[in-house]
Amino acid sequence: MSGRKGDWLRGETHKAVRNYVAGRDGRCCFYCRVGFPEDLAGVTLDHFIPYSVWPMSKPRNLVLACQPCNRAKEDALPVVFAWVLLRHYRYEVAA
């Protein structure tokens, strides 16, 4: 493995991970909840916590996303996750 983003997510491994995530989370976009076809055509795997923040391409950090939502999110932290981090930081600074 060369260490680049998603290197191991190719070919049959990509299909297996995509099917696993679909079974775990349902066959819909994690962000907009639009349903996907049975064959998962047009589905992308998105790093829930951006790869630039947490370089992990394991299923626990992957969600299914439609292409428009995946492009819109890009490298941003999900709002809820950012809120938790900021709240924790606020309490640490105040203590």
Summary of the structure (lengths in Angstrom):
residues: 95
radius of gyration: 15.1
end to end distance: 42.9
largest distance: 51.5
contacts: 228
relative contact order: 0.16
helix: 43%
strand: 13%
